[in-house]
Amino acid sequence: MAKVRWTLQAVDDVDAIASYIAKDSTHYAQMFAVKIFESVLQIENFPEAGRVVPEINQQNMREILLGNYRIIYRLKDDFIEILTVYHSSRLLNKNTIVT
């Protein structure tokens, strides 16, 4: 099982989304965060299960979909790096996630 590391960007993304949802419902905000972390646990067990990010088209850059959100991650030799959690209606600017 590969270890997962979260970038500051990804943590900030989840926090911002949950804060926005919490304006209407703290319950649904908590449920959203739990679902994100459960999805990442699946990535830990099956790192290559996500599809290649179409905008980037590199085998080590993958994503899983959770509702309207894209959890974008990078496969490294020793770990999985969660890069961002992105709403699917937004255009993905690859320059903001590929470092």
mmCIF file as gemmi writes it, N, C-alpha and C atoms, coordinates in Angstrom:
data_model
loop_
_atom_site.group_PDB
_atom_site.id
_atom_site.type_symbol
_atom_site.label_atom_id
_atom_site.label_alt_id
_atom_site.label_comp_id
_atom_site.label_asym_id
_atom_site.label_entity_id
_atom_site.label_seq_id
_atom_site.pdbx_PDB_ins_code
_atom_site.Cartn_x
_atom_site.Cartn_y
_atom_site.Cartn_z
_atom_site.occupancy
_atom_site.B_iso_or_equiv
_atom_site.pdbx_formal_charge
_atom_site.auth_seq_id
_atom_site.auth_asym_id
_atom_site.pdbx_PDB_model_num
ATOM 1 N N . MET Axp A 1 ? 0.84 -1.174 0 1 0 ? 1 A 1
ATOM 2 C CA . MET Axp A 1 ? 0 0 0 1 0 ? 1 A 1
ATOM 3 C C . MET Axp A 1 ? 0.886 1.24 0 1 0 ? 1 A 1
ATOM 4 N N . ALA Axp A 2 ? 0.624 2.139 -0.912 1 0 ? 2 A 1
ATOM 5 C CA . ALA Axp A 2 ? 1.406 3.369 -1.032 1 0 ? 2 A 1
ATOM 6 C C . ALA Axp A 2 ? 0.938 4.388 0.002 1 0 ? 2 A 1
ATOM 7 N N . LYS Axp A 3 ? 1.865 5.153 0.514 1 0 ? 3 A 1
ATOM 8 C CA . LYS Axp A 3 ? 1.537 6.232 1.445 1 0 ? 3 A 1
ATOM 9 C C . LYS Axp A 3 ? 1.033 7.43 0.658 1 0 ? 3 A 1
ATOM 10 N N . VAL Axp A 4 ? 0.15 8.188 1.28 1 0 ? 4 A 1
ATOM 11 C CA . VAL Axp A 4 ? -0.413 9.377 0.647 1 0 ? 4 A 1
ATOM 12 C C . VAL Axp A 4 ? 0.123 10.615 1.343 1 0 ? 4 A 1
ATOM 13 N N . ARG Axp A 5 ? 0.497 11.594 0.53 1 0 ? 5 A 1
ATOM 14 C CA . ARG Axp A 5 ? 0.891 12.908 1.044 1 0 ? 5 A 1
ATOM 15 C C . ARG Axp A 5 ? -0.009 13.947 0.398 1 0 ? 5 A 1
ATOM 16 N N . TRP Axp A 6 ? -0.493 14.859 1.194 1 0 ? 6 A 1
ATOM 17 C CA . TRP Axp A 6 ? -1.352 15.938 0.712 1 0 ? 6 A 1
ATOM 18 C C . TRP Axp A 6 ? -0.522 17.194 0.518 1 0 ? 6 A 1
ATOM 19 N N . THR Axp A 7 ? -0.69 17.858 -0.615 1 0 ? 7 A 1
ATOM 20 C CA . THR Axp A 7 ? -0.062 19.163 -0.788 1 0 ? 7 A 1
ATOM 21 C C . THR Axp A 7 ? -0.889 20.189 -0.019 1 0 ? 7 A 1
ATOM 22 N N . LEU Axp A 8 ? -0.263 21.303 0.294 1 0 ? 8 A 1
ATOM 23 C CA . LEU Axp A 8 ? -0.977 22.389 0.957 1 0 ? 8 A 1
ATOM 24 C C . LEU Axp A 8 ? -2.153 22.847 0.098 1 0 ? 8 A 1
ATOM 25 N N . GLN Axp A 9 ? -1.954 22.872 -1.211 1 0 ? 9 A 1
ATOM 26 C CA . GLN Axp A 9 ? -3.029 23.262 -2.132 1 0 ? 9 A 1
ATOM 27 C C . GLN Axp A 9 ? -4.242 22.355 -1.975 1 0 ? 9 A 1
ATOM 28 N N . ALA Axp A 10 ? -4.028 21.055 -1.915 1 0 ? 10 A 1
ATOM 29 C CA . ALA Axp A 10 ? -5.139 20.109 -1.796 1 0 ? 10 A 1
ATOM 30 C C . ALA Axp A 10 ? -5.871 20.277 -0.468 1 0 ? 10 A 1
ATOM 31 N N . VAL Axp A 11 ? -5.122 20.459 0.607 1 0 ? 11 A 1
ATOM 32 C CA . VAL Axp A 11 ? -5.734 20.677 1.923 1 0 ? 11 A 1
ATOM 33 C C . VAL Axp A 11 ? -6.558 21.962 1.903 1 0 ? 11 A 1
ATOM 34 N N . ASP Axp A 12 ? -5.991 23.018 1.335 1 0 ? 12 A 1
ATOM 35 C CA . ASP Axp A 12 ? -6.713 24.293 1.226 1 0 ? 12 A 1
ATOM 36 C C . ASP Axp A 12 ? -7.972 24.151 0.374 1 0 ? 12 A 1
ATOM 37 N N . ASP Axp A 13 ? -7.886 23.36 -0.691 1 0 ? 13 A 1
ATOM 38 C CA . ASP Axp A 13 ? -9.053 23.139 -1.553 1 0 ? 13 A 1
ATOM 39 C C . ASP Axp A 13 ? -10.195 22.492 -0.776 1 0 ? 13 A 1
ATOM 40 N N . VAL Axp A 14 ? -9.891 21.419 -0.059 1 0 ? 14 A 1
ATOM 41 C CA . VAL Axp A 14 ? -10.923 20.719 0.711 1 0 ? 14 A 1
ATOM 42 C C . VAL Axp A 14 ? -11.506 21.65 1.769 1 0 ? 14 A 1
ATOM 43 N N . ASP Axp A 15 ? -10.644 22.402 2.432 1 0 ? 15 A 1
ATOM 44 C CA . ASP Axp A 15 ? -11.1 23.337 3.46 1 0 ? 15 A 1
ATOM 45 C C . ASP Axp A 15 ? -12.025 24.402 2.865 1 0 ? 15 A 1
ATOM 46 N N . ALA Axp A 16 ? -11.642 24.961 1.731 1 0 ? 16 A 1
ATOM 47 C CA . ALA Axp A 16 ? -12.449 26.01 1.098 1 0 ? 16 A 1
ATOM 48 C C . ALA Axp A 16 ? -13.809 25.469 0.645 1 0 ? 16 A 1
ATOM 49 N N . ILE Axp A 17 ? -13.807 24.273 0.062 1 0 ? 17 A 1
ATOM 50 C CA . ILE Axp A 17 ? -15.061 23.682 -0.407 1 0 ? 17 A 1
ATOM 51 C C . ILE Axp A 17 ? -15.971 23.371 0.783 1 0 ? 17 A 1
ATOM 52 N N . ALA Axp A 18 ? -15.404 22.768 1.822 1 0 ? 18 A 1
ATOM 53 C CA . ALA Axp A 18 ? -16.197 22.438 3.009 1 0 ? 18 A 1
ATOM 54 C C . ALA Axp A 18 ? -16.731 23.707 3.68 1 0 ? 18 A 1
ATOM 55 N N . SER Axp A 19 ? -15.932 24.751 3.723 1 0 ? 19 A 1
ATOM 56 C CA . SER Axp A 19 ? -16.389 26.023 4.307 1 0 ? 19 A 1
ATOM 57 C C . SER Axp A 19 ? -17.548 26.604 3.511 1 0 ? 19 A 1
ATOM 58 N N . TYR Axp A 20 ? -17.468 26.506 2.206 1 0 ? 20 A 1
ATOM 59 C CA . TYR Axp A 20 ? -18.546 27.001 1.348 1 0 ? 20 A 1
ATOM 60 C C . TYR Axp A 20 ? -19.83 26.198 1.582 1 0 ? 20 A 1
ATOM 61 N N . ILE Axp A 21 ? -19.707 24.884 1.631 1 0 ? 21 A 1
ATOM 62 C CA . ILE Axp A 21 ? -20.878 24.029 1.869 1 0 ? 21 A 1
ATOM 63 C C . ILE Axp A 21 ? -21.453 24.296 3.256 1 0 ? 21 A 1
ATOM 64 N N . ALA Axp A 22 ? -20.585 24.55 4.234 1 0 ? 22 A 1
ATOM 65 C CA . ALA Axp A 22 ? -21.011 24.766 5.617 1 0 ? 22 A 1
ATOM 66 C C . ALA Axp A 22 ? -21.867 26.017 5.779 1 0 ? 22 A 1
ATOM 67 N N . LYS Axp A 23 ? -21.787 26.939 4.838 1 0 ? 23 A 1
ATOM 68 C CA . LYS Axp A 23 ? -22.655 28.123 4.905 1 0 ? 23 A 1
ATOM 69 C C . LYS Axp A 23 ? -24.123 27.717 4.874 1 0 ? 23 A 1
ATOM 70 N N . ASP Axp A 24 ? -24.412 26.612 4.195 1 0 ? 24 A 1
ATOM 71 C CA . ASP Axp A 24 ? -25.777 26.092 4.137 1 0 ? 24 A 1
ATOM 72 C C . ASP Axp A 24 ? -26.003 24.948 5.117 1 0 ? 24 A 1
ATOM 73 N N . SER Axp A 25 ? -24.995 24.104 5.289 1 0 ? 25 A 1
ATOM 74 C CA . SER Axp A 25 ? -25.175 22.924 6.142 1 0 ? 25 A 1
ATOM 75 C C . SER Axp A 25 ? -23.828 22.396 6.627 1 0 ? 25 A 1
ATOM 76 N N . THR Axp A 26 ? -23.606 22.478 7.929 1 0 ? 26 A 1
ATOM 77 C CA . THR Axp A 26 ? -22.358 21.918 8.471 1 0 ? 26 A 1
ATOM 78 C C . THR Axp A 26 ? -22.357 20.396 8.335 1 0 ? 26 A 1
ATOM 79 N N . HIS Axp A 27 ? -23.538 19.805 8.421 1 0 ? 27 A 1
ATOM 80 C CA . HIS Axp A 27 ? -23.641 18.349 8.273 1 0 ? 27 A 1
ATOM 81 C C . HIS Axp A 27 ? -23.138 17.9 6.898 1 0 ? 27 A 1
ATOM 82 N N . TYR Axp A 28 ? -23.602 18.561 5.835 1 0 ? 28 A 1
ATOM 83 C CA . TYR Axp A 28 ? -23.182 18.181 4.488 1 0 ? 28 A 1
ATOM 84 C C . TYR Axp A 28 ? -21.72 18.534 4.232 1 0 ? 28 A 1
ATOM 85 N N . ALA Axp A 29 ? -21.242 19.577 4.874 1 0 ? 29 A 1
ATOM 86 C CA . ALA Axp A 29 ? -19.821 19.918 4.749 1 0 ? 29 A 1
ATOM 87 C C . ALA Axp A 29 ? -18.961 18.807 5.343 1 0 ? 29 A 1
ATOM 88 N N . GLN Axp A 30 ? -19.365 18.297 6.5 1 0 ? 30 A 1
ATOM 89 C CA . GLN Axp A 30 ? -18.627 17.196 7.123 1 0 ? 30 A 1
ATOM 90 C C . GLN Axp A 30 ? -18.717 15.934 6.277 1 0 ? 30 A 1
ATOM 91 N N . MET Axp A 31 ? -19.894 15.673 5.732 1 0 ? 31 A 1
ATOM 92 C CA . MET Axp A 31 ? -20.059 14.497 4.87 1 0 ? 31 A 1
ATOM 93 C C . MET Axp A 31 ? -19.166 14.595 3.641 1 0 ? 31 A 1
ATOM 94 N N . PHE Axp A 32 ? -19.062 15.789 3.061 1 0 ? 32 A 1
ATOM 95 C CA . PHE Axp A 32 ? -18.202 15.995 1.897 1 0 ? 32 A 1
ATOM 96 C C . PHE Axp A 32 ? -16.755 15.658 2.255 1 0 ? 32 A 1
ATOM 97 N N . ALA Axp A 33 ? -16.268 16.206 3.371 1 0 ? 33 A 1
ATOM 98 C CA . ALA Axp A 33 ? -14.879 15.967 3.772 1 0 ? 33 A 1
ATOM 99 C C . ALA Axp A 33 ? -14.629 14.478 4.013 1 0 ? 33 A 1
ATOM 100 N N . VAL Axp A 34 ? -15.559 13.813 4.659 1 0 ? 34 A 1
ATOM 101 C CA . VAL Axp A 34 ? -15.413 12.374 4.915 1 0 ? 34 A 1
ATOM 102 C C . VAL Axp A 34 ? -15.334 11.604 3.596 1 0 ? 34 A 1
ATOM 103 N N . LYS Axp A 35 ? -16.184 11.952 2.638 1 0 ? 35 A 1
ATOM 104 C CA . LYS Axp A 35 ? -16.17 11.259 1.345 1 0 ? 35 A 1
ATOM 105 C C . LYS Axp A 35 ? -14.858 11.486 0.599 1 0 ? 35 A 1
ATOM 106 N N . ILE Axp A 36 ? -14.317 12.691 0.696 1 0 ? 36 A 1
ATOM 107 C CA . ILE Axp A 36 ? -13.018 12.967 0.067 1 0 ? 36 A 1
ATOM 108 C C . ILE Axp A 36 ? -11.958 12.049 0.665 1 0 ? 36 A 1
ATOM 109 N N . PHE Axp A 37 ? -11.899 11.995 1.998 1 0 ? 37 A 1
ATOM 110 C CA . PHE Axp A 37 ? -10.866 11.185 2.644 1 0 ? 37 A 1
ATOM 111 C C . PHE Axp A 37 ? -11.078 9.694 2.401 1 0 ? 37 A 1
ATOM 112 N N . GLU Axp A 38 ? -12.322 9.246 2.327 1 0 ? 38 A 1
ATOM 113 C CA . GLU Axp A 38 ? -12.584 7.842 1.986 1 0 ? 38 A 1
ATOM 114 C C . GLU Axp A 38 ? -12.118 7.527 0.565 1 0 ? 38 A 1
ATOM 115 N N . SER Axp A 39 ? -12.335 8.458 -0.345 1 0 ? 39 A 1
ATOM 116 C CA . SER Axp A 39 ? -11.885 8.261 -1.73 1 0 ? 39 A 1
ATOM 117 C C . SER Axp A 39 ? -10.372 8.168 -1.808 1 0 ? 39 A 1
ATOM 118 N N . VAL Axp A 40 ? -9.696 8.986 -1.018 1 0 ? 40 A 1
ATOM 119 C CA . VAL Axp A 40 ? -8.231 8.962 -1.005 1 0 ? 40 A 1
ATOM 120 C C . VAL Axp A 40 ? -7.726 7.642 -0.418 1 0 ? 40 A 1
ATOM 121 N N . LEU Axp A 41 ? -8.443 7.075 0.534 1 0 ? 41 A 1
ATOM 122 C CA . LEU Axp A 41 ? -8.056 5.76 1.059 1 0 ? 41 A 1
ATOM 123 C C . LEU Axp A 41 ? -8.101 4.705 -0.042 1 0 ? 41 A 1
ATOM 124 N N . GLN Axp A 42 ? -9.061 4.818 -0.942 1 0 ? 42 A 1
ATOM 125 C CA . GLN Axp A 42 ? -9.12 3.884 -2.07 1 0 ? 42 A 1
ATOM 126 C C . GLN Axp A 42 ? -7.916 4.06 -2.988 1 0 ? 42 A 1
ATOM 127 N N . ILE Axp A 43 ? -7.489 5.305 -3.168 1 0 ? 43 A 1
ATOM 128 C CA . ILE Axp A 43 ? -6.297 5.573 -3.983 1 0 ? 43 A 1
ATOM 129 C C . ILE Axp A 43 ? -5.08 4.902 -3.356 1 0 ? 43 A 1
ATOM 130 N N . GLU Axp A 44 ? -5.006 4.937 -2.026 1 0 ? 44 A 1
ATOM 131 C CA . GLU Axp A 44 ? -3.889 4.299 -1.322 1 0 ? 44 A 1
ATOM 132 C C . GLU Axp A 44 ? -3.786 2.822 -1.684 1 0 ? 44 A 1
ATOM 133 N N . ASN Axp A 45 ? -4.914 2.17 -1.752 1 0 ? 45 A 1
ATOM 134 C CA . ASN Axp A 45 ? -4.932 0.73 -2.024 1 0 ? 45 A 1
ATOM 135 C C . ASN Axp A 45 ? -4.806 0.395 -3.504 1 0 ? 45 A 1
ATOM 136 N N . PHE Axp A 46 ? -5.313 1.27 -4.352 1 0 ? 46 A 1
ATOM 137 C CA . PHE Axp A 46 ? -5.301 1.033 -5.801 1 0 ? 46 A 1
ATOM 138 C C . PHE Axp A 46 ? -4.867 2.307 -6.528 1 0 ? 46 A 1
ATOM 139 N N . PRO Axp A 47 ? -3.578 2.657 -6.463 1 0 ? 47 A 1
ATOM 140 C CA . PRO Axp A 47 ? -3.109 3.941 -6.989 1 0 ? 47 A 1
ATOM 141 C C . PRO Axp A 47 ? -3.371 4.16 -8.475 1 0 ? 47 A 1
ATOM 142 N N . GLU Axp A 48 ? -3.378 3.107 -9.256 1 0 ? 48 A 1
ATOM 143 C CA . GLU Axp A 48 ? -3.557 3.275 -10.697 1 0 ? 48 A 1
ATOM 144 C C . GLU Axp A 48 ? -5.014 3.131 -11.13 1 0 ? 48 A 1
ATOM 145 N N . ALA Axp A 49 ? -5.92 3.099 -10.166 1 0 ? 49 A 1
ATOM 146 C CA . ALA Axp A 49 ? -7.343 2.964 -10.49 1 0 ? 49 A 1
ATOM 147 C C . ALA Axp A 49 ? -7.906 4.229 -11.123 1 0 ? 49 A 1
ATOM 148 N N . GLY Axp A 50 ? -7.344 5.364 -10.782 1 0 ? 50 A 1
ATOM 149 C CA . GLY Axp A 50 ? -7.817 6.618 -11.361 1 0 ? 50 A 1
ATOM 150 C C . GLY Axp A 50 ? -7.409 6.734 -12.818 1 0 ? 50 A 1
ATOM 151 N N . ARG Axp A 51 ? -8.164 7.544 -13.544 1 0 ? 51 A 1
ATOM 152 C CA . ARG Axp A 51 ? -7.829 7.742 -14.959 1 0 ? 51 A 1
ATOM 153 C C . ARG Axp A 51 ? -6.724 8.787 -15.09 1 0 ? 51 A 1
ATOM 154 N N . VAL Axp A 52 ? -6.023 8.746 -16.199 1 0 ? 52 A 1
ATOM 155 C CA . VAL Axp A 52 ? -5.013 9.759 -16.506 1 0 ? 52 A 1
ATOM 156 C C . VAL Axp A 52 ? -5.744 11.085 -16.712 1 0 ? 52 A 1
ATOM 157 N N . VAL Axp A 53 ? -5.205 12.16 -16.147 1 0 ? 53 A 1
ATOM 158 C CA . VAL Axp A 53 ? -5.819 13.486 -16.29 1 0 ? 53 A 1
ATOM 159 C C . VAL Axp A 53 ? -5.726 13.894 -17.762 1 0 ? 53 A 1
ATOM 160 N N . PRO Axp A 54 ? -6.859 14.056 -18.446 1 0 ? 54 A 1
ATOM 161 C CA . PRO Axp A 54 ? -6.83 14.307 -19.895 1 0 ? 54 A 1
ATOM 162 C C . PRO Axp A 54 ? -6.063 15.564 -20.296 1 0 ? 54 A 1
ATOM 163 N N . GLU Axp A 55 ? -6.167 16.617 -19.494 1 0 ? 55 A 1
ATOM 164 C CA . GLU Axp A 55 ? -5.501 17.871 -19.844 1 0 ? 55 A 1
ATOM 165 C C . GLU Axp A 55 ? -3.985 17.782 -19.759 1 0 ? 55 A 1
ATOM 166 N N . ILE Axp A 56 ? -3.49 16.804 -19.007 1 0 ? 56 A 1
ATOM 167 C CA . ILE Axp A 56 ? -2.047 16.681 -18.785 1 0 ? 56 A 1
ATOM 168 C C . ILE Axp A 56 ? -1.466 15.507 -19.561 1 0 ? 56 A 1
ATOM 169 N N . ASN Axp A 57 ? -2.207 14.409 -19.628 1 0 ? 57 A 1
ATOM 170 C CA . ASN Axp A 57 ? -1.833 13.233 -20.41 1 0 ? 57 A 1
ATOM 171 C C . ASN Axp A 57 ? -0.46 12.667 -20.052 1 0 ? 57 A 1
ATOM 172 N N . GLN Axp A 58 ? -0.221 12.517 -18.756 1 0 ? 58 A 1
ATOM 173 C CA . GLN Axp A 58 ? 0.984 11.848 -18.257 1 0 ? 58 A 1
ATOM 174 C C . GLN Axp A 58 ? 0.525 10.677 -17.396 1 0 ? 58 A 1
ATOM 175 N N . GLN Axp A 59 ? 1.154 9.527 -17.552 1 0 ? 59 A 1
ATOM 176 C CA . GLN Axp A 59 ? 0.723 8.322 -16.851 1 0 ? 59 A 1
ATOM 177 C C . GLN Axp A 59 ? 0.773 8.45 -15.331 1 0 ? 59 A 1
ATOM 178 N N . ASN Axp A 60 ? 1.628 9.306 -14.823 1 0 ? 60 A 1
ATOM 179 C CA . ASN Axp A 60 ? 1.743 9.439 -13.367 1 0 ? 60 A 1
ATOM 180 C C . ASN Axp A 60 ? 0.787 10.483 -12.792 1 0 ? 60 A 1
ATOM 181 N N . MET Axp A 61 ? 0.061 11.192 -13.644 1 0 ? 61 A 1
ATOM 182 C CA . MET Axp A 61 ? -0.911 12.2 -13.193 1 0 ? 61 A 1
ATOM 183 C C . MET Axp A 61 ? -2.312 11.624 -13.372 1 0 ? 61 A 1
ATOM 184 N N . ARG Axp A 62 ? -2.987 11.374 -12.269 1 0 ? 62 A 1
ATOM 185 C CA . ARG Axp A 62 ? -4.271 10.676 -12.328 1 0 ? 62 A 1
ATOM 186 C C . ARG Axp A 62 ? -5.329 11.42 -11.526 1 0 ? 62 A 1
ATOM 187 N N . GLU Axp A 63 ? -6.564 10.993 -11.722 1 0 ? 63 A 1
ATOM 188 C CA . GLU Axp A 63 ? -7.662 11.603 -10.987 1 0 ? 63 A 1
ATOM 189 C C . GLU Axp A 63 ? -8.76 10.583 -10.753 1 0 ? 63 A 1
ATOM 190 N N . ILE Axp A 64 ? -9.487 10.811 -9.673 1 0 ? 64 A 1
ATOM 191 C CA . ILE Axp A 64 ? -10.732 10.093 -9.451 1 0 ? 64 A 1
ATOM 192 C C . ILE Axp A 64 ? -11.82 11.148 -9.323 1 0 ? 64 A 1
ATOM 193 N N . LEU Axp A 65 ? -13.02 10.756 -9.665 1 0 ? 65 A 1
ATOM 194 C CA . LEU Axp A 65 ? -14.147 11.677 -9.618 1 0 ? 65 A 1
ATOM 195 C C . LEU Axp A 65 ? -15.015 11.351 -8.419 1 0 ? 65 A 1
ATOM 196 N N . LEU Axp A 66 ? -15.444 12.4 -7.746 1 0 ? 66 A 1
ATOM 197 C CA . LEU Axp A 66 ? -16.363 12.266 -6.617 1 0 ? 66 A 1
ATOM 198 C C . LEU Axp A 66 ? -17.446 13.32 -6.807 1 0 ? 66 A 1
ATOM 199 N N . GLY Axp A 67 ? -18.585 12.89 -7.307 1 0 ? 67 A 1
ATOM 200 C CA . GLY Axp A 67 ? -19.64 13.856 -7.62 1 0 ? 67 A 1
ATOM 201 C C . GLY Axp A 67 ? -19.137 14.836 -8.67 1 0 ? 67 A 1
ATOM 202 N N . ASN Axp A 68 ? -19.191 16.115 -8.342 1 0 ? 68 A 1
ATOM 203 C CA . ASN Axp A 68 ? -18.735 17.16 -9.255 1 0 ? 68 A 1
ATOM 204 C C . ASN Axp A 68 ? -17.273 17.537 -9.045 1 0 ? 68 A 1
ATOM 205 N N . TYR Axp A 69 ? -16.549 16.763 -8.264 1 0 ? 69 A 1
ATOM 206 C CA . TYR Axp A 69 ? -15.169 17.11 -7.928 1 0 ? 69 A 1
ATOM 207 C C . TYR Axp A 69 ? -14.177 16.105 -8.495 1 0 ? 69 A 1
ATOM 208 N N . ARG Axp A 70 ? -13.028 16.63 -8.838 1 0 ? 70 A 1
ATOM 209 C CA . ARG Axp A 70 ? -11.913 15.828 -9.346 1 0 ? 70 A 1
ATOM 210 C C . ARG Axp A 70 ? -10.815 15.847 -8.283 1 0 ? 70 A 1
ATOM 211 N N . ILE Axp A 71 ? -10.426 14.682 -7.824 1 0 ? 71 A 1
ATOM 212 C CA . ILE Axp A 71 ? -9.298 14.571 -6.9 1 0 ? 71 A 1
ATOM 213 C C . ILE Axp A 71 ? -8.098 14.199 -7.763 1 0 ? 71 A 1
ATOM 214 N N . ILE Axp A 72 ? -7.206 15.149 -7.935 1 0 ? 72 A 1
ATOM 215 C CA . ILE Axp A 72 ? -6.074 14.974 -8.845 1 0 ? 72 A 1
ATOM 216 C C . ILE Axp A 72 ? -4.833 14.641 -8.029 1 0 ? 72 A 1
ATOM 217 N N . TYR Axp A 73 ? -4.145 13.582 -8.45 1 0 ? 73 A 1
ATOM 218 C CA . TYR Axp A 73 ? -2.979 13.126 -7.701 1 0 ? 73 A 1
ATOM 219 C C . TYR Axp A 73 ? -1.866 12.694 -8.641 1 0 ? 73 A 1
ATOM 220 N N . ARG Axp A 74 ? -0.663 12.632 -8.071 1 0 ? 74 A 1
ATOM 221 C CA . ARG Axp A 74 ? 0.524 12.233 -8.838 1 0 ? 74 A 1
ATOM 222 C C . ARG Axp A 74 ? 1.117 10.984 -8.194 1 0 ? 74 A 1
ATOM 223 N N . LEU Axp A 75 ? 1.444 10.015 -9.035 1 0 ? 75 A 1
ATOM 224 C CA . LEU Axp A 75 ? 2.122 8.808 -8.564 1 0 ? 75 A 1
ATOM 225 C C . LEU Axp A 75 ? 3.618 9.069 -8.536 1 0 ? 75 A 1
ATOM 226 N N . LYS Axp A 76 ? 4.206 8.882 -7.377 1 0 ? 76 A 1
ATOM 227 C CA . LYS Axp A 76 ? 5.652 9 -7.209 1 0 ? 76 A 1
ATOM 228 C C . LYS Axp A 76 ? 6.192 7.601 -6.927 1 0 ? 76 A 1
ATOM 229 N N . ASP Axp A 77 ? 7.516 7.469 -6.887 1 0 ? 77 A 1
ATOM 230 C CA . ASP Axp A 77 ? 8.106 6.155 -6.626 1 0 ? 77 A 1
ATOM 231 C C . ASP Axp A 77 ? 7.699 5.599 -5.267 1 0 ? 77 A 1
ATOM 232 N N . ASP Axp A 78 ? 7.731 6.445 -4.239 1 0 ? 78 A 1
ATOM 233 C CA . ASP Axp A 78 ? 7.512 5.976 -2.87 1 0 ? 78 A 1
ATOM 234 C C . ASP Axp A 78 ? 6.175 6.374 -2.265 1 0 ? 78 A 1
ATOM 235 N N . PHE Axp A 79 ? 5.423 7.226 -2.939 1 0 ? 79 A 1
ATOM 236 C CA . PHE Axp A 79 ? 4.184 7.721 -2.35 1 0 ? 79 A 1
ATOM 237 C C . PHE Axp A 79 ? 3.251 8.269 -3.421 1 0 ? 79 A 1
ATOM 238 N N . ILE Axp A 80 ? 2.06 8.611 -2.98 1 0 ? 80 A 1
ATOM 239 C CA . ILE Axp A 80 ? 1.048 9.246 -3.828 1 0 ? 80 A 1
ATOM 240 C C . ILE Axp A 80 ? 0.865 10.661 -3.297 1 0 ? 80 A 1
ATOM 241 N N . GLU Axp A 81 ? 0.879 11.62 -4.198 1 0 ? 81 A 1
ATOM 242 C CA . GLU Axp A 81 ? 0.771 13.022 -3.804 1 0 ? 81 A 1
ATOM 243 C C . GLU Axp A 81 ? -0.582 13.577 -4.271 1 0 ? 81 A 1
ATOM 244 N N . ILE Axp A 82 ? -1.431 13.943 -3.317 1 0 ? 82 A 1
ATOM 245 C CA . ILE Axp A 82 ? -2.714 14.556 -3.648 1 0 ? 82 A 1
ATOM 246 C C . ILE Axp A 82 ? -2.428 16.019 -3.971 1 0 ? 82 A 1
ATOM 247 N N . LEU Axp A 83 ? -2.724 16.421 -5.207 1 0 ? 83 A 1
ATOM 248 C CA . LEU Axp A 83 ? -2.346 17.752 -5.681 1 0 ? 83 A 1
ATOM 249 C C . LEU Axp A 83 ? -3.443 18.791 -5.504 1 0 ? 83 A 1
ATOM 250 N N . THR Axp A 84 ? -4.67 18.431 -5.849 1 0 ? 84 A 1
ATOM 251 C CA . THR Axp A 84 ? -5.764 19.401 -5.768 1 0 ? 84 A 1
ATOM 252 C C . THR Axp A 84 ? -7.102 18.682 -5.782 1 0 ? 84 A 1
ATOM 253 N N . VAL Axp A 85 ? -8.1 19.35 -5.258 1 0 ? 85 A 1
ATOM 254 C CA . VAL Axp A 85 ? -9.488 18.903 -5.367 1 0 ? 85 A 1
ATOM 255 C C . VAL Axp A 85 ? -10.196 20.028 -6.102 1 0 ? 85 A 1
ATOM 256 N N . TYR Axp A 86 ? -10.721 19.714 -7.264 1 0 ? 86 A 1
ATOM 257 C CA . TYR Axp A 86 ? -11.127 20.721 -8.237 1 0 ? 86 A 1
ATOM 258 C C . TYR Axp A 86 ? -12.562 20.481 -8.679 1 0 ? 86 A 1
ATOM 259 N N . HIS Axp A 87 ? -13.375 21.52 -8.725 1 0 ? 87 A 1
ATOM 260 C CA . HIS Axp A 87 ? -14.746 21.36 -9.226 1 0 ? 87 A 1
ATOM 261 C C . HIS Axp A 87 ? -14.689 21.121 -10.733 1 0 ? 87 A 1
ATOM 262 N N . SER Axp A 88 ? -15.435 20.149 -11.184 1 0 ? 88 A 1
ATOM 263 C CA . SER Axp A 88 ? -15.345 19.741 -12.593 1 0 ? 88 A 1
ATOM 264 C C . SER Axp A 88 ? -15.883 20.784 -13.569 1 0 ? 88 A 1
ATOM 265 N N . SER Axp A 89 ? -16.631 21.763 -13.092 1 0 ? 89 A 1
ATOM 266 C CA . SER Axp A 89 ? -17.126 22.802 -14.004 1 0 ? 89 A 1
ATOM 267 C C . SER Axp A 89 ? -16.058 23.848 -14.317 1 0 ? 89 A 1
ATOM 268 N N . ARG Axp A 90 ? -14.986 23.866 -13.534 1 0 ? 90 A 1
ATOM 269 C CA . ARG Axp A 90 ? -13.9 24.821 -13.763 1 0 ? 90 A 1
ATOM 270 C C . ARG Axp A 90 ? -12.911 24.244 -14.771 1 0 ? 90 A 1
ATOM 271 N N . LEU Axp A 91 ? -12.36 25.124 -15.578 1 0 ? 91 A 1
ATOM 272 C CA . LEU Axp A 91 ? -11.302 24.696 -16.49 1 0 ? 91 A 1
ATOM 273 C C . LEU Axp A 91 ? -10.043 24.422 -15.687 1 0 ? 91 A 1
ATOM 274 N N . LEU Axp A 92 ? -9.402 23.32 -15.973 1 0 ? 92 A 1
ATOM 275 C CA . LEU Axp A 92 ? -8.185 22.952 -15.262 1 0 ? 92 A 1
ATOM 276 C C . LEU Axp A 92 ? -6.99 23.611 -15.925 1 0 ? 92 A 1
ATOM 277 N N . ASN Axp A 93 ? -6.299 24.432 -15.175 1 0 ? 93 A 1
ATOM 278 C CA . ASN Axp A 93 ? -5.076 25.066 -15.655 1 0 ? 93 A 1
ATOM 279 C C . ASN Axp A 93 ? -3.916 24.208 -15.175 1 0 ? 93 A 1
ATOM 280 N N . LYS Axp A 94 ? -3.335 23.438 -16.085 1 0 ? 94 A 1
ATOM 281 C CA . LYS Axp A 94 ? -2.291 22.491 -15.685 1 0 ? 94 A 1
ATOM 282 C C . LYS Axp A 94 ? -1.087 23.172 -15.063 1 0 ? 94 A 1
ATOM 283 N N . ASN Axp A 95 ? -0.856 24.428 -15.367 1 0 ? 95 A 1
ATOM 284 C CA . ASN Axp A 95 ? 0.29 25.138 -14.787 1 0 ? 95 A 1
ATOM 285 C C . ASN Axp A 95 ? 0.135 25.375 -13.294 1 0 ? 95 A 1
ATOM 286 N N . THR Axp A 96 ? -1.099 25.337 -12.799 1 0 ? 96 A 1
ATOM 287 C CA . THR Axp A 96 ? -1.302 25.555 -11.371 1 0 ? 96 A 1
ATOM 288 C C . THR Axp A 96 ? -1.132 24.28 -10.555 1 0 ? 96 A 1
ATOM 289 N N . ILE Axp A 97 ? -1.116 23.118 -11.209 1 0 ? 97 A 1
ATOM 290 C CA . ILE Axp A 97 ? -0.975 21.882 -10.436 1 0 ? 97 A 1
ATOM 291 C C . ILE Axp A 97 ? 0.294 21.109 -10.738 1 0 ? 97 A 1
ATOM 292 N N . VAL Axp A 98 ? 0.905 21.307 -11.861 1 0 ? 98 A 1
ATOM 293 C CA . VAL Axp A 98 ? 2.119 20.566 -12.209 1 0 ? 98 A 1
ATOM 294 C C . VAL Axp A 98 ? 3.315 21.385 -11.76 1 0 ? 98 A 1
ATOM 295 N N . THR Axp A 99 ? 4.052 20.826 -10.783 1 0 ? 99 A 1
ATOM 296 C CA . THR Axp A 99 ? 5.229 21.542 -10.278 1 0 ? 99 A 1
ATOM 297 C C . THR Axp A 99 ? 6.48 20.76 -10.547 1 0 ? 99 A 1
